[in-house]
């Protein structure tokens, strides 16, 4: 996690929808810029700056890894 007390005031931190990590949005970011999650490196497109709206760019990211494990177990039972 990022220590927000020591960062610039113009930095916004959003939560990643995939892993819950931090997405840091600097004051100089604009609409259509790409930002990244610090933990899982998912890419987000800034759709709006005020209010902040982000769109996940890589829709192929599997957010529920347990489903794959279940399918593997059923296949080889």
Secondary structure, DSSP 4 states (H G I P E B T S, - for coil): ---GGGS-TT-EEEE-TTT--EEEE-TT--TT-EEEBTTT--EEEEEEETTEEEEES-TT--S-HHHHHHHHHHHT-
